[in-house]
Amino acid sequence: MNCLYMGATPELVNAADRETLAAIGSHLAREFQVPVRPIDLPPIDFAFDSARQQYASIAVLEMLLRRCPGDARLLAVTTHDLFIPVLTFVFGQAQLGGRAGVVSLARLRQEFYGLPPDPEVLLARAAKEAVHEAGHMFGLVHCSNRECAMTLSTRVVQIDFKAAHFCPPCAARVRRVTTTRSENRIPDPLPPERYEN
């Protein structure tokens, strides 16, 4: 069965965060046309890098791979700021064509930039990044269409510009993966060098 599990790390405790998580799950179910099921996740304190004051996203992905149920994919949502060694930060990261992905809400919040909280902006950005990272898990690479959810975003303004859905060619690729039985099988986990952000 083609299924997507989604869970939050335990620090997402307030009502606004939980509403955002529920809305992301509903959006993913509509966009991918697959069931999105909740899953409990542990804290990611093990991934904290004290020198950077951030969390290592590759370590989080490795933990998610160990917790991912059977023949499914798992997307985690966290409020912690994520990084990979070669970049200052990442909004999220996923295993290309694999089973694990993570999205950080830290830099999607207006408060990160010294602005007042805006739940609508947070939800829009979170939905776009969740679709982007889940798209990588379903085998999509970055898209050159700047309005497609699969376009690379290295700045929050790029997230604001793109849509929360795929362009027609990317949508067709996802439909093929989610509707063709022979392609429904999730490949064996890819080595770390095949992670996408």
N, C-alpha and C positions, 0 to 999 in steps of 0.2 A: 504494500500500500504506500502511496505517496503521501507523506504527512510531514508537517512542520511543527515542531515543538517550540514554544517560546516561554522563557522564564526571566525573572528579574533577580538580580543579586539582592540580598536581604536589606541593603540600606534604602531601597525604594519602599518607604513605609507610609509616606503621607498620601492623602486622598488624591491630590493632583497627580502624583506620580502613578498611582494605580489606575486612574482614569486614562492617563496617557498610554499606559501599557495595554489596557483593554482596547483602546481605539487603534493602536498599532496592530494588535492581533486581528481585529476586524478588517482593517485595511489590507493586511497581508492575505487573509483568506479570500477577499474579493479579487485581489490582483493576481494571485497564483492559482486560484480555484482549487485549493487543497485544504483539508482540515488543518486548523491551527489549534494545538492543544497546549494547555498550561503545564508547566513542570517546575518543581521547586529546585532552586539552585543554592549552593553554599556560598559563603563569603569568598571574595577573591583576594583576601589579605596576603596570601602566599605570593601574589604577583606584584606586590608593592616594591618599588625601587626607591629607597630612601634618598639616594643622590639626586634623582630626578623629581621626586615627589609625585610620581605617576605610577600607573599600573602597566605591566608588560602584557600587551595583548596576545602575543604568541603563547605565553604561559596559560592565559585564560582559554585560548582555543584548544590547547592540549588537554586541559581539564574537561572542557565541554565534550571533546571526542570520547573521553572515558565515560561520561554520563549519558551520552546520547542513546536513546532507546533504539534497538534493532535497526530496521531498514528505514530510518527517518533522518530528518535534519533538525538541528537545534540552534536557535538564535537566542542569545542572551542580551539583556538590556541592563546597563549599569549606569550609575551616576558618576562613577570614578573616571578620571581623565586617563586615557590610554595612550601608549606610545609603542613604536617599534624602534629598534636601535638606530636606524638610518634617518628617522624623521623626528621632528620635535613633538608631534602628536599625531593621532589618527582619530577621525570621527567614529571609525569602526573598522573591522577587519573580518574577512571570511576565508574559508578554505575553498579555492576555486574548484568547482565540480564536486565538492566534498560535503561533509555533514555538520560543520560547525561554523558559527559566525557570532560576532559580538558588536553591539552598538553602544556608544557612550553618549549619555545626555549632557555631560559636563559642558562641552563647548557649543551645544545646541541651545542652551539657555541664554536669554538676553542678559541675565545677571552676570554672566561670565565677562561680558563686555561693558559692565558698569551701567547697564540700562535697567529700568524697572521690569519685573517679571511680566511675561506675556504668554499665558498658557496656549493660546491659539498658534503663536509663532513656534513654540516648543513642539506642539503636536505636529504641525506641518513639517518641520525639519526632521523630527523623529520618524515620521512615516516615510519620508523620502530616503533617509539613511537605512531604515529597516528594509525597504524594498531593494535598495542598492546592494546591501550585504547579502540578503537572501538571494538576490539575482546571481551573485557570484557562486553561492552554494548550488544553484540550479544550472551552473555552467556558463553564465554570461561573463564576458570580459568588459572592460570599459568601452563606452560608446562615444563616437565623435559628435553625436547630436547633443548639443549643449542643453537641450530641454528634456532629454531622456533621463530617467532615474539612474541609468547606468553610466552617466558621464562622471568623470573623476572630479571630485570636489576637494580642494586643499584649503579652501577658505569658506567661511560660513555664507558669504554673499553668493558663492556659486551654488550652494545648497538652496538658498532662497530663490534663485533664478530657475532651477530645474523643476520638473514636474514630479509628482509622487507616483507616476506610472511610467511604463515603458513606451518607447517609440514603436511603431508598427513592426520593424524587423526584430527588435529584441522581444516584443510580445509574442511574435510567431515562434521564436526559438524556445521561449518558456512553455508555450502551448505544446510544442512537440515533445518536450521532456515530460510534461505532466500528463500527457494523454497517450503516449506510445508505450505499450507494456515493456518492450525490450529496452527502452531507454529509462524506464522507471527505476531500475536497479541503481543504487547509489554506488559509485566506484569506491575502491579501497582508498583510505585516506592518503592524501598527497603529502609529500615531504614539505617541511616548513617553507622552502623557497617558492612554493606555489600558492602561498597565501596572497590574497588581494586586499587592498584597503579602499 
